[in-house]
Amino acid sequence: MSYSPPDPPREVPADIASKLDEQSPEVLRQVARFAEELAEHRERGARLAENEEEKEVEERPEDLPDGVPAKATIKEINDNRYYWQWREGEKVRSQYKGPVSPDE
C-alpha cells in the first residue's frame, strides 16, 4: 500500500474531496455506505420512472387526441357527452370526446 493518499476521481467536486480529506476513517466508511445507498436509491427511482413512462406509452388509448395525457380518464358530463379529464397540479382539465349516444 502506498504512503500517499489516493487522488480523488475527476468527477468528484474539489470542495467535496477537500471535506472528505478532513474526515476520520470511520466517518469515511459511513460516507461510503451512505453514498452507495443513495446511488442505489436514485438508480431505483430512475428505473421506476422509466417503467412508468413505458407503461404510459403502452396504455395510451388509440383515440386519445394530442394534448391529452395518457393518464386522462373518460367522464360522462350532463348525461349526454363524454369528456377526457385529467389533473394538472391543482387544476382539473377536460377536453370534449363525443356524445354518449353515437346517434347524437
C-alpha positions as CSV (number, residue, x, y, z in Angstrom):
1,M,0.0,0.0,0.0
2,S,1.2,3.5,-0.9
3,Y,2.1,6.0,1.8
4,S,0.5,8.9,-0.2
5,P,-3.3,9.5,-0.1
6,P,-5.3,8.5,-3.2
7,D,-6.2,11.1,-5.8
8,P,-10.0,11.8,-6.0
9,P,-11.8,10.9,-9.2
10,R,-12.1,13.9,-11.6
11,E,-15.9,13.7,-11.3
12,V,-15.8,14.5,-7.5
13,P,-16.0,18.3,-7.0
14,A,-12.9,19.7,-5.3
15,D,-14.9,21.0,-2.3
16,I,-16.3,17.6,-1.6
17,A,-12.9,15.9,-1.9
18,S,-11.4,18.5,0.5
19,K,-14.1,17.9,3.1
20,L,-13.6,14.1,2.8
21,D,-9.9,14.6,3.3
22,E,-10.6,16.1,6.7
23,Q,-12.7,13.2,8.0
24,S,-11.7,10.2,10.1
25,P,-11.6,6.7,8.7
26,E,-14.9,5.8,10.5
27,V,-16.7,8.8,9.0
28,L,-15.3,8.0,5.6
29,R,-16.7,4.4,5.8
30,Q,-20.1,5.8,6.9
31,V,-20.0,8.3,4.0
32,A,-19.1,5.4,1.6
33,R,-22.1,3.4,2.8
34,F,-24.4,6.4,2.5
35,A,-23.1,7.2,-1.0
36,E,-23.7,3.6,-2.1
37,E,-27.2,3.5,-0.6
38,L,-28.0,6.9,-2.2
39,A,-26.7,5.8,-5.6
40,E,-28.9,2.6,-5.4
41,H,-31.9,4.7,-4.4
42,R,-31.5,7.1,-7.3
43,E,-31.0,4.3,-9.8
44,R,-34.1,2.5,-8.5
45,G,-36.0,5.8,-8.8
46,A,-34.8,6.2,-12.4
47,R,-35.8,2.6,-13.3
48,L,-39.3,3.1,-11.8
49,A,-39.8,6.4,-13.6
50,E,-38.6,4.7,-16.9
51,N,-41.0,1.8,-16.3
52,E,-43.9,4.3,-15.7
53,E,-43.1,6.2,-18.9
54,E,-43.1,2.9,-20.8
55,K,-46.4,1.9,-19.1
56,E,-48.0,5.2,-20.0
57,V,-46.9,4.8,-23.7
58,E,-48.2,1.2,-23.8
59,E,-51.5,2.1,-22.2
60,R,-52.3,5.1,-24.3
61,P,-55.7,4.7,-26.0
62,E,-55.7,4.9,-29.8
63,D,-58.4,7.6,-29.9
64,L,-56.6,9.8,-27.4
65,P,-56.2,13.3,-29.0
66,D,-53.0,15.3,-29.0
67,G,-52.5,17.3,-25.8
68,V,-54.4,14.8,-23.7
69,P,-52.1,12.8,-21.4
70,A,-52.4,9.0,-21.2
71,K,-53.5,9.3,-17.5
72,A,-56.7,11.0,-18.6
73,T,-60.0,9.2,-18.0
74,I,-63.3,9.4,-19.7
75,K,-66.1,11.2,-17.8
76,E,-69.7,11.5,-18.7
77,I,-70.9,15.0,-18.0
78,N,-74.5,16.2,-18.2
79,D,-75.7,12.7,-19.1
80,N,-75.1,13.3,-22.8
81,R,-71.4,14.0,-23.5
82,Y,-68.1,12.3,-22.8
83,Y,-65.0,14.3,-21.9
84,W,-61.4,13.3,-21.4
85,Q,-60.5,14.5,-18.0
86,W,-57.1,14.7,-16.1
87,R,-55.4,16.7,-13.4
88,E,-52.6,19.2,-13.9
89,G,-51.3,20.2,-10.5
90,E,-54.3,21.7,-8.7
91,K,-56.4,22.1,-11.8
92,V,-58.7,19.5,-13.5
93,R,-58.6,19.8,-17.3
94,S,-61.2,18.4,-19.7
95,Q,-61.5,18.0,-23.4
96,Y,-64.6,17.0,-25.3
97,K,-64.6,13.4,-26.6
98,G,-68.0,13.0,-28.1
99,P,-71.7,12.3,-27.4
100,V,-72.7,9.5,-25.1
101,S,-75.0,8.1,-27.7
102,P,-73.4,7.7,-31.2
103,D,-76.7,8.8,-32.8
104,E,-76.3,12.3,-31.4
